[in-house]
Amino acid sequence: MINNGFIRVGTGSPATKVADVTYNTQQIKHLVDDAQSKGISVLILPELCITGYTCADLFFQEALITSSMAKLIELKDYSHNKDILFVVGLPLRYKHGLYNCAAAVYNGHILGIVPKTYLPNYNEFYEARWFASSETLLEDTIKVGDDMVPFGTSILFRHHQMHHLCIGIEICEDLWSPLPPSTLHAINGATLILNPSASNDLVGKSSYRKSLVASQSAKTITAYAYASAGFGESTTDLVYGGQCLIYENGTKLNENERFQLKTTLVYSDVDLERLMHDRMRMTTYSNHLAAHFQTPYTYVPFDMPLTTQDPIKRFIDPQPFVPSNPRKRSARCEEIFSIQTLGLAKRIDHIGCEKVILGISGGLDSTLALLVCAMTYDLLGKDRKNILGVTMPGFGTTDRTYNNAIELMKHLGVTIREISIKDACMQHFKDINHDPAVHDITFENVQARERTQILMDLSNAENGIVIGTGDLSEMALGWATYNGDHMAMYSVNTTIPKTLVRYLVQWVTDYKVGENAKGVLMDILDTPVSPELLPPDPKTGQIKQKTEETVGPYELHDFILYHVLRFGFSPSKIYRLAVQSFQGKYSDSTIKHWMQVFYKRFFMHQFKRSCFPDGPKVGSICLSPRGDLRMPSDAVAQVWLDDLNNI
């Protein structure tokens, strides 16, 4: 299996005995073997793990210094023919000083040794009593056994073939400093930061530690693996909980449970492609290069097999636009709804109009748009009667959606207009010589354009603006009639995907409307998604034209859309993610089929997005031609389809 930019990273905290380098080295070997059996390519262990962090004045003892160096050489030999790069901590003597160091070991070699820069010497810490800072170093090599090894803080370990895998190391307190070394590491190419640490546990310190790792990984756009000393360190005055963390660009991928009486190991697959995409898009990231390239870096090459087996060891959210946690989802909905209402309020205030006009179908999108209008008018202190809701029954309108549209408008206290489009469409069919018994694209689009014409003409008559109701997913797929329902004077749902529209309506139902409106809103939430442009089922009178039967499941399309636009992933990688995320719900062939549909429609309908109406951006994905998506309308999808077809 190709790696698709994924690298399996582990962070472990072995059981320790203070100053017992033989025992500690044996535990490190066990942990390395365990990590390798789990497919881990890069493993980080705690600070000074060969000796133990809490040796105190024992660090002045020749026997401890000499034996720890011998154990490093033993670990180097032990690593021969092992496809795992691991980092261990030890005290290392260089010239006149002792340094707190991290050694990178791979396949019978010590790739480099990084000394600690910032030594804590306050409160319970006394590191400056024993160790010298890396700032005292001038040379960049050190002899370990018979080998000369790169030595210093400006060392990065870069994979020979996959340059995206570039590893930097900083040690414990380095992260807590105002300018962590990892900042310079990242600017100079590091995508994975390893932090061997020995951070004692106090009340509240774990949360702060996690916030530091999260923040630094986000600021530097890196994956960040952190391993702290745990059980076995001296408890004379302090306790070490052995916290292990893996973050990626501010998001936690995995962590262990602290305060274990045994060795712990956690791991995750970090996505280097994802990180590089964000760096490439964030042009301000590269602005720092010139300012900091005066620090010369040593790039140490290494080579190892880079494959990841299925399943990918990380959570792949099947609904990336919708938080799975109910509390976070509610907060997200509240924030989005506030953005929608504030955006519309600004537009109404700027134009100076009193009225807005929108079509109400009894479906989810128009319901959300109407709710936004109602709450916006409340925000502005305006009468909801100045909201003109227009229901326009056509050949496909069912009693269910018609009644829901009327009832919703009544409950919200807006002005209701009912204008049937049937006669006007029949006249138009006659004018263009189209047989109305033929239910083709012409039959459908005539209705959509007739509805838009009514709304536009009413906006002139009422001196108001037409509010668009279409959502992000529809525009990505081109599921809108050109110069029909895709057109408006302001579109409040323009950056909201279909999977999120439902939750927004549910949130408004729960928190923003009275009990009398909840019944109709719940029925709207339960109604199949449909443009209702084809006649209902003649036997049941129910909706016959169901959108997802034609274009595919919106949850799949939203998943694809997110990974295409947010990270620029290849179709083959998105397919792999989708197969894992939707396992048991959609077959592999079904996912591949709808992905083909997505790419064809996404490229084919760019011309509709090139004249997209104004609307507020609420998240990281937007199709506006004025900013987020500048794409030629005649681009060809063949490269993407070829990649997908090669699976």
Helices and strands as residue ranges (DSSP letters): E 6-13, H 21-37, E 42-44, G 53-60, H 62-78, E 85-94, E 97-106, E 109-115, G 127-129, G 134-136, E 141-144, E 147-150, E 155-159, E 166-169, H 173-176, H 181-187, E 192-197, H 205-220, E 223-228, E 244-248, E 251-255, E 264-271, H 272-281, H 283-286, H 289-292, E 298-302, H 326-351, E 355-359, H 364-380, G 384-386, E 387-391, H 399-412, E 415-418, H 422-431, H 441-462, E 464-468, H 472-477, E 490-491, H 498-511, H 515-525, H 547-551, H 554-567, H 571-581, H 588-604, H 606-609, H 638-645
